[in-house]
Amino acid sequence: MTSGYAQEFDSTWVVNENYIEEESSSSEDEYNLIKPNELPGANDYQKENINKRRLSESEWEKVVGDQRFDEKQKEKEEEKKAEMPKGSRPWNSNLLRIISFVILILIVLALVLVVLRNIRLDSKVKKNILLVQQVEEIDDIEQLETESLMSQALKAKNYRLAIRLVYLDLLKNLHESKIIRWKKDKTNLDYISELSNENFITEFRKITLGYELVWYGEREATENNYLSMKQVYETVYNQLNKQVR
């Protein structure tokens, strides 16, 4: 058995529920009846031509303000670089540092080699000058140590001086054998005249000519030039020993 209040509450609830259902169904029917093409002005909008227009810089600034996207991007990249730890540099920067270091080392080594080469050349030139001075300053051919000087000249590969020493050594032997009389102011023609009756005069002329071409003609001498003159010298030397005996 229900009270009058309960009956009133129930009837009210039923009415309200029915009202909600009716309101809901009527709303759905209302929306379902309207289609997109039936909207006011829909057909006109679809048929209307759209005019494209580029915004001017002033209009663009009104829309987005005074900030530019490319500037914002640069600011973000700079912030990332600033936040990047020092130890996390890109690998290509380390590679460039290594390449630069290697190039620097190669340059230093090249400079050192050039300096050492110049020192060696200067030393070689000085030795050659001293050898020539020893030959030039001799006043007595018997005091000329031809064998020692010859060894030094060959060691320095100064074949021009070695050829001259071959010629002077031959004059020394002829002087000591009393065949010629050596004097510092005598010419090569003087010695040829003194040896005109000797059986080795032809060989002596060859040695004299080779010496003059190399020494006075300032021609570069090679090892083969020296060996050729040395061979002729030995021929004259052997004939000279036979005469002395």
Backbone bond lengths (Angstrom), bond angles and torsions (degrees), N, CA, C in turn:
res aa  C-N    CA-C-N  psi(-1)  N-CA   C-N-CA  omega(-1)  CA-C   N-CA-C  phi
1 M - - - 1.449 - - 1.508 107.98 -
2 T 1.270 113.54 130.13 1.454 117.74 -176.55 1.495 110.15 -111.15
3 S 1.308 112.41 152.15 1.464 118.01 179.14 1.520 109.62 -81.07
4 G 1.337 115.78 169.77 1.456 120.32 179.23 1.505 112.25 -65.68
5 Y 1.332 115.82 -30.28 1.469 120.40 179.48 1.508 111.11 -69.15
6 A 1.338 115.45 -38.88 1.458 119.89 -179.51 1.505 110.60 -67.57
7 Q 1.365 115.79 -41.55 1.455 118.47 179.93 1.515 110.86 -63.83
8 E 1.338 114.27 -39.94 1.461 117.88 179.57 1.517 111.41 -63.89
9 F 1.365 117.26 -39.66 1.472 122.32 -179.92 1.505 111.19 -64.03
10 D 1.361 115.16 -42.59 1.460 119.63 -178.16 1.511 111.12 -66.43
11 S 1.302 116.72 -43.42 1.456 118.94 -178.54 1.514 111.05 -66.06
12 T 1.307 114.53 -36.22 1.470 118.23 177.96 1.510 110.70 -64.55
13 W 1.343 115.61 -43.95 1.484 120.81 179.74 1.499 111.61 -60.56
14 V 1.351 117.51 -41.26 1.449 122.14 -179.15 1.508 109.92 -65.78
15 V 1.300 116.18 -41.95 1.458 119.60 -179.42 1.516 110.47 -64.68
16 N 1.315 113.59 -44.27 1.474 117.49 -179.55 1.522 111.74 -63.88
17 E 1.315 116.68 -39.91 1.463 121.03 -179.13 1.514 110.13 -64.98
18 N 1.339 115.58 -42.08 1.456 119.61 178.63 1.511 110.66 -64.58
19 Y 1.331 114.27 -35.53 1.459 118.34 -179.81 1.527 110.78 -66.27
20 I 1.320 115.54 -40.46 1.470 120.01 179.52 1.502 110.79 -64.03
21 E 1.353 115.32 -43.18 1.453 119.45 -179.66 1.515 110.61 -63.76
22 E 1.371 116.10 -42.80 1.452 119.74 179.96 1.513 111.03 -65.41
23 E 1.348 115.36 -41.12 1.471 119.87 -179.59 1.520 111.26 -64.51
24 S 1.341 115.47 -39.42 1.460 120.90 -179.86 1.511 111.01 -66.26
25 S 1.327 117.22 -45.79 1.457 120.29 -177.75 1.513 111.30 -68.00
26 S 1.331 115.85 -36.13 1.460 117.98 179.80 1.514 111.39 -68.59
27 S 1.352 116.87 -34.39 1.475 120.40 178.63 1.507 110.74 -66.58
28 E 1.341 116.56 -43.49 1.460 120.66 179.95 1.517 110.69 -62.29
29 D 1.355 115.96 -41.53 1.457 118.68 -179.77 1.510 110.80 -64.88
30 E 1.352 114.37 -37.18 1.460 118.01 -178.03 1.514 111.56 -64.91
31 Y 1.357 117.96 -44.04 1.462 121.73 -179.11 1.513 112.36 -72.02
32 N 1.310 116.35 -34.37 1.463 119.31 179.93 1.523 111.93 -69.06
33 L 1.285 117.56 -25.42 1.452 120.57 -178.45 1.519 111.96 -73.87
34 I 1.368 117.97 -23.74 1.466 121.53 -177.16 1.525 109.28 -95.96
35 K 1.309 117.61 120.88 1.462 123.58 178.79 1.519 110.01 -103.20
36 P 1.356 118.89 158.43 1.473 121.33 -178.34 1.511 113.60 -56.86
37 N 1.329 116.16 -38.27 1.462 118.74 -178.29 1.524 112.81 -71.34
38 E 1.402 114.86 -18.71 1.452 119.31 -177.24 1.509 112.10 -90.77
39 L 1.367 117.86 -0.74 1.457 120.22 177.71 1.510 109.41 -65.95
40 P 1.310 117.70 147.97 1.472 120.23 -179.27 1.516 111.80 -62.66
41 G 1.309 117.22 126.81 1.473 121.99 176.82 1.510 114.51 78.37
42 A 1.369 118.44 6.78 1.471 120.41 -176.94 1.515 111.05 -65.99
43 N 1.315 117.02 -45.62 1.464 119.70 -178.76 1.519 111.83 -65.23
44 D 1.329 115.05 -37.62 1.467 117.92 178.83 1.518 111.53 -65.40
45 Y 1.351 117.11 -37.84 1.482 120.44 -179.50 1.526 111.90 -66.70
46 Q 1.370 115.32 -39.33 1.460 119.17 -179.52 1.525 111.74 -68.66
47 K 1.325 116.01 -33.25 1.456 119.35 -178.09 1.519 112.86 -85.24
48 E 1.300 116.85 -16.79 1.468 120.22 -174.74 1.527 110.48 -70.56
49 N 1.325 117.44 137.55 1.473 122.76 176.48 1.525 109.89 -76.65
50 I 1.353 114.74 134.19 1.465 119.96 -179.51 1.516 108.27 -92.91
51 N 1.294 117.42 122.58 1.468 122.39 178.52 1.525 109.35 -90.88
52 K 1.341 115.76 118.13 1.465 120.74 178.21 1.519 109.49 -87.10
53 R 1.322 116.86 136.57 1.459 120.89 -179.43 1.522 109.01 -142.67
54 R 1.328 116.66 133.00 1.470 121.77 178.68 1.525 108.92 -80.40
55 L 1.308 114.26 132.87 1.461 119.34 178.67 1.516 110.08 -71.81
56 S 1.311 115.73 139.89 1.464 119.42 174.22 1.516 109.71 -75.59
57 E 1.315 115.78 167.20 1.465 120.41 -177.92 1.522 111.08 -62.70
58 S 1.329 116.96 -38.23 1.475 119.65 179.65 1.519 111.02 -67.62
59 E 1.365 116.80 -40.25 1.466 119.93 177.97 1.518 111.26 -66.39
60 W 1.354 115.16 -37.38 1.468 119.63 179.05 1.528 110.96 -65.27
61 E 1.322 116.18 -39.42 1.458 119.58 179.00 1.521 111.43 -66.75
62 K 1.359 117.26 -32.44 1.459 119.58 176.49 1.521 111.33 -64.42
63 V 1.335 115.79 -32.57 1.459 120.19 -177.48 1.524 111.66 -80.50
64 V 1.359 116.13 -50.14 1.472 119.79 -172.83 1.512 112.79 -102.27
65 G 1.328 118.60 -7.50 1.454 120.01 -177.48 1.515 110.73 88.47
66 D 1.328 115.83 -165.15 1.469 120.77 -176.95 1.516 113.14 -88.55
67 Q 1.319 118.30 4.38 1.458 121.90 179.75 1.520 109.60 -88.40
68 R 1.336 115.84 139.81 1.466 122.10 176.42 1.522 108.62 -112.31
69 F 1.336 114.70 144.63 1.459 118.64 -176.04 1.521 111.88 -68.22
70 D 1.358 116.48 -35.62 1.460 118.23 179.42 1.520 111.14 -66.87
71 E 1.347 116.80 -35.72 1.460 119.77 176.91 1.520 110.75 -67.97
72 K 1.335 115.71 -39.80 1.463 118.33 177.41 1.519 110.97 -62.31
73 Q 1.337 116.26 -39.81 1.459 120.23 179.25 1.519 111.23 -63.27
74 K 1.352 115.92 -42.51 1.465 119.53 177.85 1.517 111.45 -63.04
75 E 1.346 116.13 -41.13 1.458 119.76 179.12 1.523 110.96 -62.64
76 K 1.338 116.37 -40.33 1.463 119.62 178.33 1.525 111.41 -63.74
77 E 1.352 116.28 -42.57 1.465 119.72 179.34 1.519 111.52 -64.49
78 E 1.341 116.84 -39.95 1.465 119.85 178.17 1.519 111.21 -65.63
79 E 1.334 116.42 -38.11 1.458 119.49 177.39 1.522 111.08 -64.72
80 K 1.350 116.54 -39.23 1.466 119.74 177.87 1.520 111.56 -63.96
81 K 1.373 115.83 -41.61 1.466 119.48 178.51 1.514 111.22 -63.79
82 A 1.354 115.87 -39.37 1.465 119.50 179.95 1.515 111.19 -67.05
83 E 1.351 116.02 -35.41 1.457 119.74 179.96 1.519 112.56 -79.24
84 M 1.337 118.04 -16.67 1.464 121.30 -178.28 1.525 110.40 -66.91
85 P 1.322 119.15 130.43 1.480 121.18 178.23 1.515 111.03 -62.84
86 K 1.324 116.03 151.94 1.463 121.24 -179.24 1.518 111.77 -62.29
87 G 1.304 116.99 -32.32 1.463 120.50 -177.13 1.509 113.89 -77.17
88 S 1.350 117.48 -13.08 1.460 120.31 -176.46 1.519 111.35 -102.63
89 R 1.312 117.37 48.62 1.460 121.39 177.16 1.525 110.20 -75.57
90 P 1.310 117.59 155.59 1.477 119.84 178.33 1.520 111.29 -61.93
91 W 1.324 115.80 150.72 1.469 120.39 -177.00 1.515 111.88 -64.92
92 N 1.351 117.69 -30.09 1.467 118.61 -177.17 1.521 112.27 -69.47
93 S 1.348 117.86 -27.52 1.468 119.03 176.38 1.521 110.63 -67.96
94 N 1.334 117.00 -38.33 1.469 120.13 176.28 1.521 111.06 -65.75
95 L 1.330 116.40 -37.23 1.465 120.08 178.62 1.523 110.85 -64.24
96 L 1.334 116.70 -41.31 1.463 120.33 178.34 1.518 111.35 -63.36
97 R 1.324 116.54 -37.99 1.465 120.08 177.92 1.522 110.82 -64.23
98 I 1.330 116.74 -41.03 1.465 120.64 -179.90 1.524 110.37 -65.76
99 I 1.348 116.48 -44.33 1.466 120.20 179.71 1.521 110.76 -62.25
100 S 1.331 116.87 -42.78 1.472 120.41 179.03 1.519 110.95 -62.47
101 F 1.333 116.52 -39.59 1.462 120.69 179.91 1.524 110.89 -65.81
102 V 1.338 116.77 -41.55 1.470 120.67 179.33 1.525 110.67 -64.75
103 I 1.345 116.70 -42.69 1.469 120.37 178.59 1.519 110.78 -61.62
104 L 1.332 116.76 -40.69 1.465 120.86 179.22 1.528 110.99 -62.64
105 I 1.335 116.88 -41.76 1.466 120.85 178.86 1.528 110.47 -63.74
106 L 1.336 116.98 -42.55 1.467 120.36 179.64 1.524 111.57 -62.96
107 I 1.327 116.47 -39.41 1.469 119.86 178.57 1.520 110.68 -63.86
108 V 1.341 116.22 -43.40 1.470 120.13 179.57 1.522 110.67 -63.05
109 L 1.347 116.84 -43.32 1.466 120.35 179.33 1.527 111.22 -63.02
110 A 1.337 116.41 -40.46 1.467 119.85 178.57 1.526 111.09 -62.19
111 L 1.326 116.33 -41.72 1.469 119.90 178.84 1.524 111.19 -64.56
112 V 1.342 116.12 -40.50 1.471 119.82 179.03 1.523 110.68 -63.18
113 L 1.345 116.38 -42.96 1.467 120.11 179.48 1.526 111.68 -63.28
114 V 1.332 116.27 -39.82 1.471 119.77 178.65 1.522 110.65 -63.45
115 V 1.333 116.08 -43.06 1.471 120.04 179.90 1.523 110.63 -63.84
116 L 1.342 116.66 -45.35 1.466 120.00 179.95 1.527 111.44 -63.37
117 R 1.328 115.57 -38.75 1.467 119.05 179.30 1.525 110.66 -64.65
118 N 1.319 116.44 -42.37 1.466 119.87 178.75 1.522 111.58 -64.05
119 I 1.342 115.32 -37.65 1.468 118.91 178.25 1.523 110.40 -64.02
120 R 1.343 115.95 -42.58 1.464 119.62 179.39 1.523 111.24 -65.33
121 L 1.339 116.08 -40.85 1.465 118.95 178.98 1.521 111.26 -64.97
122 D 1.333 115.94 -41.65 1.466 119.36 178.56 1.519 110.95 -62.48
123 S 1.341 115.05 -40.91 1.462 119.01 179.23 1.527 111.20 -65.12
124 K 1.341 115.69 -40.45 1.468 119.95 179.27 1.523 111.02 -65.29
125 V 1.334 116.00 -42.56 1.467 120.13 179.58 1.526 110.52 -63.05
126 K 1.325 116.09 -42.54 1.466 119.77 -179.69 1.531 111.14 -62.94
127 K 1.334 116.16 -40.89 1.468 119.34 178.77 1.525 110.93 -63.25
128 N 1.335 116.08 -43.20 1.463 119.50 179.33 1.527 111.53 -63.15
129 I 1.338 115.51 -39.59 1.470 119.09 178.69 1.524 110.78 -63.50
130 L 1.325 115.88 -41.51 1.469 119.48 179.30 1.525 111.15 -64.38
131 L 1.344 116.42 -39.60 1.464 119.71 178.88 1.525 111.09 -63.29
132 V 1.327 115.80 -44.86 1.465 119.83 179.74 1.519 110.59 -63.64
133 Q 1.332 116.32 -39.90 1.463 119.73 179.60 1.527 111.43 -63.58
134 Q 1.327 116.33 -38.75 1.466 119.45 178.32 1.523 111.01 -62.28
135 V 1.336 116.56 -37.32 1.467 120.28 179.48 1.523 110.46 -72.93
136 E 1.341 116.02 -41.76 1.465 119.99 -176.54 1.527 112.11 -68.76
137 E 1.312 116.40 -34.80 1.460 119.77 -173.23 1.528 113.46 -84.32
138 I 1.328 117.33 -2.13 1.462 119.53 -178.73 1.527 110.22 -69.70
139 D 1.316 116.07 132.75 1.473 121.87 178.05 1.522 111.89 -105.56
140 D 1.314 115.26 -19.06 1.465 120.43 179.32 1.517 107.50 -130.12
141 I 1.326 115.89 116.17 1.461 119.55 -175.27 1.517 112.37 -64.34
142 E 1.330 116.69 -24.00 1.457 119.41 178.64 1.529 111.59 -68.54
143 Q 1.327 117.34 -21.40 1.463 121.11 178.57 1.536 112.38 -88.79
144 L 1.310 115.72 -3.58 1.464 119.80 -178.87 1.528 109.96 -76.21
145 E 1.335 117.24 117.17 1.468 122.54 179.75 1.534 108.68 -86.09
146 T 1.305 114.40 79.69 1.465 120.07 -173.42 1.533 112.80 -64.89
147 E 1.325 117.13 -38.53 1.468 119.52 -177.44 1.525 111.26 -64.97
148 S 1.336 117.36 -44.87 1.463 121.03 179.32 1.526 111.38 -64.89
149 L 1.331 116.04 -45.34 1.461 120.18 179.46 1.528 111.59 -65.49
150 M 1.342 116.02 -36.79 1.464 120.39 178.20 1.529 110.57 -62.88
151 S 1.330 116.26 -42.60 1.463 120.82 179.63 1.532 111.32 -61.95
152 Q 1.334 115.81 -42.55 1.468 119.85 179.11 1.530 111.61 -66.29
153 A 1.327 116.62 -39.77 1.464 120.53 -179.92 1.528 111.39 -65.44
154 L 1.332 116.68 -41.92 1.460 120.12 178.97 1.523 111.25 -68.35
155 K 1.328 116.97 -36.49 1.462 120.58 177.92 1.523 110.70 -63.64
156 A 1.331 115.97 -37.80 1.469 120.84 178.04 1.522 112.35 -82.96
157 K 1.341 117.27 -0.06 1.469 123.40 -177.47 1.527 111.94 57.83
158 N 1.322 114.23 34.00 1.468 120.49 176.38 1.526 107.35 -94.57
159 Y 1.337 115.91 79.11 1.464 121.17 -174.52 1.524 111.53 -71.43
160 R 1.290 117.16 -23.95 1.469 120.32 176.60 1.529 110.18 -63.79
161 L 1.316 116.36 -47.06 1.464 120.34 177.64 1.524 110.83 -69.15
162 A 1.335 117.12 -35.16 1.463 120.49 179.26 1.531 110.81 -62.27
163 I 1.329 118.06 -39.01 1.474 121.49 177.73 1.525 110.55 -64.84
164 R 1.317 115.85 -39.81 1.471 118.17 178.15 1.531 110.96 -64.17
165 L 1.327 116.53 -38.71 1.464 120.27 179.89 1.529 111.26 -67.63
166 V 1.344 117.11 -32.33 1.470 119.96 174.90 1.527 109.82 -61.17
167 Y 1.309 115.91 -44.81 1.466 120.67 179.82 1.537 111.15 -64.84
168 L 1.343 116.91 -44.39 1.465 120.29 -179.79 1.527 111.70 -66.96
169 D 1.327 116.31 -34.91 1.467 119.05 178.32 1.526 110.78 -66.40
170 L 1.341 116.43 -35.25 1.462 119.86 176.68 1.531 110.56 -66.53
171 L 1.328 117.26 -43.19 1.466 120.29 176.57 1.526 111.18 -62.12
172 K 1.317 116.01 -37.82 1.467 119.90 178.84 1.526 110.86 -62.41
173 N 1.338 117.17 -45.70 1.464 120.68 178.86 1.532 111.59 -64.64
174 L 1.326 116.89 -39.63 1.469 119.96 178.16 1.530 110.73 -66.30
175 H 1.330 116.97 -37.13 1.464 120.96 178.21 1.529 110.48 -67.47
176 E 1.317 117.05 -45.19 1.464 120.51 -179.39 1.529 111.19 -67.50
177 S 1.336 117.52 -25.90 1.472 121.32 177.43 1.526 112.27 -85.99
178 K 1.333 117.96 3.31 1.464 124.17 178.31 1.525 112.66 65.89
179 I 1.318 118.13 20.63 1.462 121.01 178.86 1.528 110.08 -84.32
180 I 1.340 116.46 -35.85 1.466 121.01 173.76 1.525 108.15 -129.10
181 R 1.316 113.75 167.38 1.457 119.27 175.13 1.535 107.31 -118.19
182 W 1.334 114.84 110.55 1.467 119.53 -174.87 1.520 110.92 -78.39
183 K 1.322 116.96 136.34 1.453 123.28 171.53 1.524 108.24 -140.30
184 K 1.295 115.35 148.56 1.461 119.90 -175.27 1.524 112.39 -65.86
185 D 1.331 116.73 -31.76 1.461 120.08 -176.65 1.528 113.43 -92.11
186 K 1.332 118.19 5.36 1.461 121.03 177.94 1.521 110.57 -77.95
187 T 1.335 115.55 151.72 1.466 120.89 177.34 1.520 109.98 -99.14
188 N 1.341 115.09 168.66 1.463 119.72 178.27 1.528 111.69 -66.08
189 L 1.321 116.87 -31.90 1.466 119.93 177.10 1.523 111.05 -65.58
190 D 1.326 116.63 -32.59 1.464 119.77 176.83 1.522 110.62 -62.27
191 Y 1.333 116.40 -42.05 1.473 119.17 -179.78 1.532 110.99 -70.20
192 I 1.323 117.77 -35.40 1.471 120.36 176.93 1.530 110.28 -63.57
193 S 1.312 116.24 -39.85 1.478 120.23 178.31 1.521 110.80 -63.85
194 E 1.327 117.51 -40.15 1.463 120.64 -179.87 1.521 111.60 -68.10
195 L 1.326 117.50 -27.84 1.468 121.40 -176.76 1.528 112.58 -102.18
196 S 1.306 117.77 13.69 1.467 121.10 -175.15 1.521 113.20 -61.58
197 N 1.323 118.01 -26.50 1.466 120.78 -178.11 1.529 112.98 -96.08
198 E 1.308 116.74 1.13 1.470 119.85 -179.13 1.524 110.11 -83.38
199 N 1.350 115.28 150.40 1.468 119.46 -177.74 1.545 112.51 -75.16
200 F 1.315 117.81 -10.23 1.472 120.39 179.29 1.540 111.30 -105.87
201 I 1.354 116.22 18.66 1.451 120.15 -178.06 1.535 112.26 -61.05
202 T 1.352 117.17 -34.00 1.475 120.19 179.92 1.527 110.85 -63.78
203 E 1.341 115.44 -45.70 1.467 119.87 178.92 1.532 111.01 -65.24
204 F 1.334 116.03 -38.36 1.456 119.64 -179.96 1.536 110.54 -64.45
205 R 1.331 116.08 -38.47 1.463 119.73 177.47 1.541 110.76 -62.48
206 K 1.338 116.42 -41.46 1.470 120.35 179.16 1.527 111.25 -61.33
207 I 1.322 115.67 -44.88 1.467 119.76 179.59 1.529 110.50 -63.57
208 T 1.338 115.80 -43.09 1.471 120.13 -179.91 1.525 111.34 -62.75
209 L 1.338 116.90 -43.70 1.460 120.94 -179.74 1.532 111.27 -64.49
210 G 1.343 116.60 -44.73 1.472 120.00 178.58 1.518 112.23 -61.53
211 Y 1.321 116.22 -41.36 1.463 121.01 178.65 1.528 111.23 -62.92
212 E 1.346 117.15 -46.02 1.464 120.59 -178.16 1.531 112.18 -65.27
213 L 1.345 116.91 -38.27 1.466 119.71 178.96 1.528 111.68 -64.00
214 V 1.328 115.85 -40.35 1.466 119.94 -177.39 1.521 111.53 -78.06
215 W 1.341 116.16 -46.21 1.465 119.05 -172.49 1.528 112.58 -81.58
216 Y 1.313 116.37 -53.45 1.465 119.42 -177.48 1.534 112.20 -84.29
217 G 1.317 115.79 -27.42 1.467 119.49 176.28 1.517 113.12 -81.34
218 E 1.348 116.19 -6.22 1.465 123.32 177.79 1.529 111.71 54.31
219 R 1.338 115.09 41.47 1.457 119.52 176.03 1.527 110.01 -89.23
220 E 1.325 114.87 149.54 1.457 118.99 175.74 1.529 109.25 -72.05
221 A 1.309 115.43 133.23 1.467 120.78 -179.79 1.522 109.58 -104.48
222 T 1.313 115.51 141.38 1.457 121.21 177.90 1.525 109.57 -108.72
223 E 1.303 114.45 173.13 1.466 119.24 178.24 1.525 110.62 -63.96
224 N 1.329 117.29 -36.19 1.467 120.50 178.30 1.527 111.67 -64.74
225 N 1.340 116.97 -37.65 1.467 120.21 176.31 1.522 110.57 -61.07
226 Y 1.319 114.93 -43.43 1.470 119.33 179.52 1.525 111.11 -64.10
227 L 1.340 117.10 -45.05 1.461 120.42 -178.01 1.528 111.29 -64.92
228 S 1.333 117.87 -37.12 1.473 120.95 178.03 1.527 111.15 -63.32
229 M 1.336 116.26 -44.53 1.463 119.53 179.00 1.528 111.29 -67.91
230 K 1.333 115.57 -36.02 1.466 119.44 179.11 1.526 110.42 -63.74
231 Q 1.310 116.94 -36.26 1.465 121.06 179.19 1.531 111.14 -66.11
232 V 1.324 117.77 -43.11 1.473 121.13 177.50 1.525 109.86 -65.60
233 Y 1.327 115.70 -39.00 1.467 120.51 178.66 1.532 111.03 -59.66
234 E 1.314 116.99 -43.15 1.468 120.34 -179.49 1.528 111.08 -65.07
235 T 1.328 116.95 -33.92 1.472 119.89 176.19 1.526 110.99 -62.23
236 V 1.339 116.10 -46.81 1.473 120.66 178.73 1.522 110.18 -65.42
237 Y 1.318 116.47 -40.55 1.465 120.92 -177.68 1.531 110.74 -63.71
238 N 1.329 116.70 -41.49 1.466 119.70 178.69 1.533 111.60 -65.00
239 Q 1.316 117.60 -42.02 1.473 120.55 177.40 1.527 110.98 -65.35
240 L 1.305 116.06 -35.88 1.465 120.35 178.69 1.521 110.96 -64.97
241 N 1.301 117.75 -40.94 1.466 121.10 178.76 1.525 111.18 -65.23
242 K 1.317 117.37 -35.43 1.462 119.98 178.03 1.528 110.86 -65.43
243 Q 1.314 116.65 -39.49 1.468 119.91 179.85 1.524 111.15 -67.49
244 V 1.293 116.21 -39.25 1.475 120.05 -178.30 1.512 110.15 -66.09
245 R 1.296 117.41 -36.40 1.457 120.56 179.86 1.527 110.42 -70.88
